[in-house]
């Protein structure tokens, strides 16, 4: 990957990750001795060698944010996240996980009237990492996240849940478990969206990356990215209309379009596909389903021809050659080196 900023998920031991980063630096510097020419070598310097040079990650460039639910007890660990950067952190990265002071609360009305209950999220399943990074003199905010998985969530302890007994298979109970996971993931997406909007209000370019456990077109991903603008709000009846023909003006349409566009995030994958001939990118393969559940989302500061564009997406790579379909008997799941592909976006400052 050789990326300047890397987001890690499923990290349990920061010492192990730090050791891998140190080993990577050592191997990279050894490679430079072989690959990078200097005057005493018999071949001349070429432009391509600039791309071959490995740049080590600096001291203080790695931040590990543990999961507040991790007790350290073997068999019951809860993973944290980490972020690694060649660019300096403006301040130490922080983890947002306990949001009990400002929870996500959703009330539901019964169709036809009446109270249908509510859902309250006071902490997310894994920390959301917020890192403010100095990139070539410009402060950007990077969120690294790992949203709730699609694995069914059952009432009480998973170990004692009756739905776990596959010999007494409960298809409805397991479906309700998946619905619980979906609701939690959607609420975590809303919590992340709130953080993104707060950062955008400061004027900072924002990058969201990580394992969202849903495809780019899923509702939870759309919550994080923000509302897709309607083509022309001057066609719509006003929110405060008292007559059928009262619509938004052209000036109000421009105001609404600008407000939505400046708070939206765009998928780097979709941006890149529009300028390439590649028709498929996937970061997960299981049971014959190939999809992208790991994403990089970019604010309007990165979008082509956007007002105030400061950065340009040049290329997107997806490292997925190591993925095998865990549902195929010739490639059992336990032979996987990793069950996720890695996305690497090449972005330059304008």
Secondary structure, DSSP 4 states (H G I P E B T S, - for coil): ---SEEEEEEE--HHHHHHHHHHHHHHHHHHHHHHS--TTSSS---THHHHH---PPPTT-EEEE--TT----TT----EEEEEESSPBSS--EEEEE-GGG-EEEEEEPTTSSEEEEEEE-EEEEEEEEEEEEETTEEEEEEEEE---SS---SS-TTT-GGG-GGG--HHHHHHHHHHHHHHHHHHHHHHHHHHHHHHHTT-EEEEEEE-SS-TTSHHHHHHH-PPPPS-GGGSBPTT-SSTT-B--HHHHHHHHHHHHHH-EEEHHHHHHHTSS-----SEEETTEEE--EEEEEEGGGSTT-TT--EEEEEEEEE-TT---TTSTTS-GGG-S-SS-EEEEEEEE-
